[in-house]
Amino acid sequence: MSGVLNERACRLTEYLLAKAGELKVIPHTLENGASVVDCGIETPAGIQAGLLLARICMSDLGDVQLVPGTLEGQSLPYLQVQTDHAVESCLLSQYAGWKIDVDDFFAMGSGPMRAAAEKEDLYRILAFGESPAKTIGILEANTLPSVNVVEMISEATGINPENITLLVAPTSSIAGNIQVISRSVETALHKLFECEFDVHRIQAAYGTAPLAPVAKDHLSGIGRTNDAILYGSSVTLWVTGDDESLQEIGPSIPSSSAACFGKPFLEVFKEANHDFYEIDPGLFSPAVITFQNLDTGNVFQFGQTNTALLKNSFGF
């Protein structure tokens, strides 16, 4: 295929760069010509940068907004995500499925550069891939990537470094915090995919999650952002097909289906030696999921939130 996801992400990234000063992001050009955009490491990139970052991560096929909310009566913003292209925006673009590990640099890689690399099995299973002229990647990291990181991405995607743009933000920043917590729908899609549900039955998706307070450091930020999704998010999916399959798969989708459910994410992360890919993948899912069947009109809801854990995690 051509580069539809990357083209859309490139256009929105150009808009972000045109407003770099206003958005408090800092673009850098590396020696090999690659563009690296600091969205929260050495600059206080804020709310608007974070919302744009989330949309770029979804290849601009979803809408992300801050909306009012409460946590046991206490006022707290929530991140609201909606999309009519859930598979493309969430699974094929937003999911952080690329482990970027080069020299002493590590990051969770997401965005449409994954579709250009096609390193993950899901691209083969969903029969999707792109060969774009330019690519966009989002890195969850607390340091900027080096030339060697870009060279690895260039080799994997077949795209010259000067046509690669990487947007980088740590979880312990306003923009990075927003980018991660905007993944309520994405976690639901990926969990369904891993459970071998036909994700093409999903016609539209909506999710909310509490916006955790920005943490004092990167590790604490990882804990808070994941807790926000695992214990506070709620996702609604509009699907087609039969009811029986929804009733059968439903109980295994929310985070409560994982054996380690109920533990703060930092505790789970520590037990996995701080390796995301060693954690029970069943945990990475929303707290509550609701299926609305467009063919039958029936509604099925599964899961539960844990406000007490969230208040403790968020420092209330």
C-alpha positions in Angstrom: 0.0 0.0 0.0 0.9 3.6 -0.2 1.5 5.7 2.9 -2.0 6.8 4.0 -1.4 6.7 7.7 2.1 8.3 7.4 0.8 11.0 5.0 -1.9 12.0 7.4 0.5 12.0 10.4 3.0 14.0 8.3 0.4 16.7 7.6 -0.5 17.1 11.2 3.2 17.1 12.2 3.9 19.9 9.8 1.1 21.9 11.5 2.7 21.2 14.9 6.1 22.3 13.7 4.7 25.5 12.2 3.5 26.4 15.7 6.5 25.0 17.5 7.1 28.2 19.5 3.5 28.5 20.5 3.3 24.8 21.5 6.6 24.9 23.4 8.1 22.1 21.4 11.7 22.2 20.2 12.7 20.6 16.8 16.3 19.4 16.3 18.0 18.2 13.1 20.5 15.4 13.6 23.7 15.0 11.6 22.0 12.5 9.2 19.2 14.9 8.4 16.5 13.3 10.6 14.2 15.5 12.6 13.8 15.0 16.3 11.1 17.0 18.1 11.4 17.5 21.9 7.9 17.5 23.3 8.7 17.6 27.0 12.3 16.6 27.9 14.0 20.0 27.9 10.9 22.1 27.2 7.6 22.5 29.0 5.4 21.4 26.1 1.8 21.6 27.3 -1.8 20.6 26.8 -2.2 21.6 23.1 1.1 19.8 22.2 -0.1 16.7 24.0 -3.4 16.6 22.3 -1.7 17.1 18.9 0.8 14.4 19.8 -2.0 12.0 20.6 -3.7 12.7 17.3 -0.5 12.3 15.3 0.0 9.0 17.1 -3.4 8.0 15.7 -2.5 9.2 12.2 -5.1 12.0 12.7 -7.9 9.4 12.4 -9.3 10.1 15.8 -10.3 13.1 18.0 -8.8 13.7 21.4 -10.1 16.2 23.9 -10.0 17.1 27.5 -13.4 17.0 29.2 -14.5 17.7 32.8 -14.7 14.7 35.2 -14.5 13.7 38.8 -12.8 11.0 40.9 -14.9 10.2 43.9 -16.3 13.8 44.0 -13.0 15.5 43.3 -12.6 17.5 40.1 -10.2 15.9 37.6 -9.9 16.3 33.8 -10.6 13.3 31.7 -9.2 12.4 28.2 -11.9 11.6 25.7 -11.0 9.7 22.5 -13.3 8.9 19.6 -12.7 7.4 16.2 -14.6 5.9 13.3 -11.4 4.1 12.2 -10.5 2.1 15.2 -8.3 -0.5 13.6 -6.3 1.9 11.5 -5.9 4.6 14.1 -5.3 2.4 17.2 -3.9 -1.0 16.1 -2.0 0.0 13.0 -0.7 3.3 14.3 -1.2 4.2 18.0 -0.3 0.9 19.6 3.3 1.0 21.1 4.3 -2.2 19.6 7.8 -1.4 18.5 10.5 -1.8 21.2 13.3 0.7 20.3 16.4 -0.5 22.0 19.7 0.9 20.6 22.9 1.3 22.6 21.8 2.9 25.8 18.6 4.3 24.4 15.2 2.7 25.1 11.8 3.8 24.1 8.3 2.5 23.4 7.8 3.2 19.7 4.4 4.0 18.3 2.8 5.9 15.4 2.6 5.1 11.7 6.3 4.4 11.3 5.3 0.9 12.6 3.3 0.4 9.5 6.3 1.3 7.4 8.5 -1.2 9.2 5.9 -4.0 9.4 8.0 -5.7 12.1 5.0 -6.9 14.1 2.8 -10.0 13.4 -0.3 -7.9 13.4 0.5 -6.3 10.1 0.8 -9.7 8.5 -2.5 -10.9 10.2 -4.4 -7.8 9.2 -2.7 -7.7 5.8 -1.6 -4.1 6.1 1.6 -2.2 5.4 2.9 1.0 4.0 5.7 2.2 1.8 5.7 6.0 2.4 8.2 8.6 1.3 8.3 10.0 4.8 7.4 8.6 8.2 6.5 9.8 11.6 7.2 8.0 14.9 6.4 8.8 18.5 8.8 7.8 21.2 8.0 7.5 24.9 11.4 8.3 26.4 13.1 10.7 28.7 16.1 11.3 26.4 16.4 12.3 22.8 17.4 9.6 20.3 20.8 9.6 18.6 21.8 9.1 15.0 22.2 5.4 15.7 18.6 5.1 16.7 17.5 6.8 13.5 19.7 4.6 11.4 18.1 1.5 12.9 14.6 2.9 12.1 15.8 3.9 8.6 17.0 0.3 8.0 13.7 -1.2 9.3 11.5 1.1 7.3 13.5 1.6 4.2 13.2 5.4 4.5 16.1 7.7 4.4 17.0 9.5 7.7 16.2 12.9 6.3 12.6 11.8 5.8 12.1 10.5 9.3 10.6 12.7 12.1 10.5 11.4 15.7 8.4 13.1 18.3 9.7 12.4 21.8 8.0 13.0 25.2 8.5 11.4 28.6 5.5 10.4 30.7 6.7 12.9 33.3 5.7 15.8 31.1 2.3 17.4 30.3 2.4 16.4 26.7 3.7 12.9 27.3 1.2 12.3 30.1 -1.7 13.2 27.7 -0.2 11.1 24.8 -0.1 7.9 26.9 -3.5 8.3 28.7 -5.2 8.8 25.3 -4.8 5.1 24.7 -8.0 3.8 26.3 -9.5 2.7 23.0 -6.2 1.4 21.8 -5.8 -1.0 24.7 -9.3 -2.4 24.1 -8.5 -3.0 20.4 -5.2 -4.7 21.1 -6.7 -6.9 23.8 -9.5 -8.0 21.4 -7.0 -8.6 18.7 -4.8 -10.8 21.0 -8.0 -12.7 21.9 -8.5 -13.4 18.2 -11.7 -11.3 18.0 -12.4 -10.0 14.4 -11.5 -6.4 15.0 -13.0 -5.4 11.7 -16.4 -5.8 13.3 -15.7 -2.6 15.2 -17.4 0.3 13.4 -16.7 3.1 15.9 -15.1 3.6 19.3 -15.2 6.0 22.2 -13.1 6.0 25.4 -12.4 8.1 28.5 -9.7 7.9 31.1 -8.8 10.2 34.0 -5.8 12.5 33.3 -3.4 11.6 36.0 -1.4 14.4 37.6 2.1 14.8 36.0 4.5 12.7 38.0 7.8 13.9 39.4 9.9 11.5 37.4 9.7 9.1 34.4 9.2 5.9 36.4 6.4 7.4 38.5 4.8 8.7 35.3 4.8 5.2 33.9 2.9 4.1 37.0 0.3 6.8 37.0 -0.5 6.8 33.3 -0.9 3.0 33.2 -3.1 3.1 36.4 -5.3 5.7 34.7 -6.0 3.3 31.9 -6.1 0.0 33.8 -8.2 1.2 36.7 -10.0 4.3 35.4 -10.8 4.0 31.7 -14.1 3.2 30.1 -14.4 2.2 26.4 -17.5 1.8 24.3 -17.3 -0.1 21.0 -20.1 -0.1 18.3 -19.8 -3.6 16.7 -21.6 -5.7 14.2 -22.3 -9.5 14.2 -23.7 -11.9 16.8 -24.3 -11.4 20.5 -23.0 -14.7 21.6 -19.4 -14.0 20.7 -19.5 -10.7 22.6 -20.9 -12.4 25.7 -18.2 -15.1 25.4 -15.2 -12.9 25.0 -16.4 -10.0 27.1 -15.2 -11.2 30.5 -11.7 -11.7 29.3 -11.2 -8.2 27.9 -11.1 -5.7 30.9 -8.0 -5.4 32.9 -9.8 -7.2 35.8 -9.3 -10.5 33.8 -5.5 -10.4 34.5 -4.1 -12.3 37.5 -2.2 -9.2 38.7 -5.2 -6.9 38.6 -5.5 -4.9 41.7 -1.9 -4.1 42.1 -0.5 -0.6 41.3 1.2 -0.7 38.0 4.6 0.3 39.4 4.5 -2.8 41.6 3.7 -5.0 38.6 6.4 -3.2 36.6 9.0 -3.9 39.2 8.1 -7.6 39.4 8.7 -7.7 35.6 12.2 -6.2 36.0 10.9 -2.9 34.4 10.3 -4.7 31.1 6.8 -3.9 29.6 7.1 -7.0 27.4 7.5 -9.3 30.4 4.2 -8.2 31.9 1.0 -10.3 31.5 -0.4 -8.8 28.3 -3.9 -9.4 29.6 -3.4 -6.5 32.0 -3.1 -3.9 29.2 -6.8 -3.1 28.7 -9.4 -0.7 29.9 -11.1 -1.0 33.2 -14.6 -1.2 31.7 -15.6 -2.1 28.2 -19.1 -1.8 26.7 -20.2 -3.4 23.4 -23.1 -1.9 21.6 -24.3 -4.4 18.9 -25.5 -2.4 15.8 -27.2 -5.5 14.4 -29.2 -6.6 17.4 -29.5 -3.4 19.5 -28.2 -5.3 22.6 -25.6 -3.9 25.0 -23.0 -5.8 27.0 -20.7 -4.3 29.7 -17.8 -5.9 31.5 -15.2 -4.8 34.0 -14.9 -2.4 36.9 -13.0 0.7 37.9 -10.9 1.1 41.1 -11.1 4.7 42.3 -9.4 4.0 45.6 -6.2 2.7 43.8 -6.4 5.7 41.5 -6.6 8.2 44.3 -3.6 6.7 45.9 -1.6 6.5 42.7 -2.4 10.1 41.8 -1.3 11.4 45.1 -4.7 12.6 46.3 
